[in-house]
Amino acid sequence: MADAQLFEDQFSITSSDPQKYDRVARITGNSPDHSVKISLDINTDLYPVQVGETVTLLLASTLNLDGTKDDEKGWREPKPGEAGLADMYDYVCHGKIYRFDEGQNDDISVFVSFGGLLLKIDGPYKKLTGLRIDSVYLLMKR
C-alpha cells in the first residue's frame, strides 16, 4: 500500500471562507512543522471543517489496498466484503494534478483539480517529490 500513497500529512485548519459558493468553503491549513501549507475547496455539506481542527490529508494513486492500479473502467461500487483505502477515510475525491510552480529556495506549489474544487499545496520539493501530473485521489479524516 505504501507505493499508492503519494503524500500524507496532518494539517491544522487556520481559516475557512464559505463566501464564494453555496456548500463549498476554501479552507487553509498548516502542517505541524509549518513547512507545508494547503488551500482546499471542500464540500461543506459532505465534510464540514472548523477552524482549529486537525485533519489528515492523503493523496494516493489508487484506492486498492494492495497498491495495484485501478482498472480502466474507473470507479465502481465495491463488492460486498471488498475493502479499500476509502473505507478508512471520511472524505474522498478523485482529480488530476495539473500544474507545478517553482517557489523560493526549495519550495514548490502543486495544483490539483477535483472537478472544479481546487487544492494547492506549498512546501519543500523533498516532501512533494512523489507527486506527478496524473490522476490522484484525495482522502481526508479527522
MARDOBA-826492 format. One record per residue (C-alpha): residue in three letters; z, x, y. Coordinates in steps of 0.25 Angstrom, whole numbers, padded with zeros to 4 digits, always signed. Example, Ala and Ser with C-alpha at 12.3 -4.5 7.8 and 13.67 -1.06 7.14 Angstrom:
BEGIN
ALA+0031+0049-0018/SER+0029+0055-0004/
This chain:
BEGIN
MET+0000+0000+0000/ALA+0002+0012+0009/ASP-0013+0014+0011/ALA-0015+0000+0016/GLN-0004+0002+0027/LEU-0011+0008+0039/PHE+0000+0007+0049/GLU+0014+0002+0049/ASP+0025+0002+0059/GLN+0036-0007+0065/PHE+0035-0012+0080/SER+0046-0017+0089/ILE+0039-0028+0097/THR+0040-0025+0112/SER+0032-0037+0118/SER+0025-0050+0115/ASP+0015-0056+0124/PRO+0010-0070+0120/GLN+0003-0074+0133/LYS-0011-0072+0130/TYR-0014-0081+0118/ASP-0007-0092+0110/ARG+0000-0088+0097/VAL-0003-0073+0100/ALA+0006-0063+0106/ARG+0003-0048+0109/ILE+0015-0040+0104/THR+0018-0025+0107/GLY+0028-0016+0099/ASN+0032-0002+0097/SER+0035+0006+0084/PRO+0049+0011+0083/ASP+0046+0025+0088/HIS+0037+0019+0099/SER+0025+0027+0094/VAL+0017+0015+0090/LYS+0014+0002+0099/ILE+0007-0011+0095/SER+0001-0022+0103/LEU-0002-0034+0094/ASP-0007-0048+0095/ILE+0001-0057+0086/ASN+0000-0072+0082/THR+0014-0076+0086/ASP+0013-0089+0078/LEU+0012-0082+0065/TYR+0021-0070+0069/PRO+0030-0071+0081/VAL+0035-0058+0086/GLN+0046-0056+0096/VAL+0049-0044+0106/GLY+0059-0035+0099/GLU+0055-0038+0085/THR+0051-0027+0076/VAL+0038-0029+0067/THR+0032-0020+0056/LEU+0017-0019+0058/LEU+0007-0014+0047/LEU-0008-0012+0047/ALA-0014-0012+0033/SER-0027-0011+0028/THR-0025-0021+0017/LEU-0015-0031+0012/ASN-0015-0027-0002/LEU-0002-0021-0006/ASP-0009-0010-0015/GLY-0017-0006-0003/THR-0031-0010-0008/LYS-0041-0014+0002/ASP-0043-0029+0004/ASP-0056-0035-0003/GLU-0068-0038+0005/LYS-0065-0053+0005/GLY-0054-0052+0016/TRP-0040-0059+0016/ARG-0037-0069+0005/GLU-0025-0077+0001/PRO-0017-0069-0009/LYS-0016-0074-0023/PRO-0002-0079-0028/GLY+0007-0067-0031/GLU-0002-0057-0023/ALA+0006-0049-0013/GLY+0000-0042-0001/LEU+0005-0034+0011/ALA+0004-0046+0020/ASP+0016-0052+0011/MET+0025-0042+0017/TYR+0022-0045+0032/ASP+0023-0057+0041/TYR+0010-0056+0050/VAL-0003-0051+0044/CYS-0017-0049+0052/HIS-0030-0043+0048/GLY-0038-0036+0058/LYS-0046-0024+0062/ILE-0043-0010+0068/TYR-0054-0009+0078/ARG-0050+0002+0088/PHE-0042+0015+0091/ASP-0040+0021+0104/GLU-0034+0035+0107/GLY-0022+0035+0115/GLN-0014+0047+0121/ASN-0009+0058+0113/ASP-0010+0054+0098/ASP-0009+0039+0101/ILE-0020+0029+0097/SER-0022+0014+0098/VAL-0026+0005+0087/PHE-0032-0009+0089/VAL-0033-0019+0079/SER-0038-0034+0080/PHE-0033-0045+0071/GLY-0043-0056+0074/GLY-0040-0054+0089/LEU-0026-0051+0088/LEU-0025-0037+0092/LEU-0016-0025+0088/LYS-0015-0012+0096/ILE-0007+0000+0090/ASP-0004+0012+0099/GLY+0002+0024+0092/PRO+0000+0038+0087/TYR-0012+0040+0078/LYS-0004+0046+0067/LYS+0003+0033+0065/LEU-0010+0025+0066/THR-0019+0034+0058/GLY-0021+0025+0047/LEU-0028+0015+0055/ARG-0043+0014+0055/ILE-0053+0004+0061/ASP-0053-0006+0049/SER-0047-0019+0045/VAL-0032-0020+0045/TYR-0020-0029+0042/LEU-0008-0031+0052/LEU+0005-0035+0045/MET+0018-0037+0052/LYS+0032-0041+0049/ARG+0046-0041+0055/
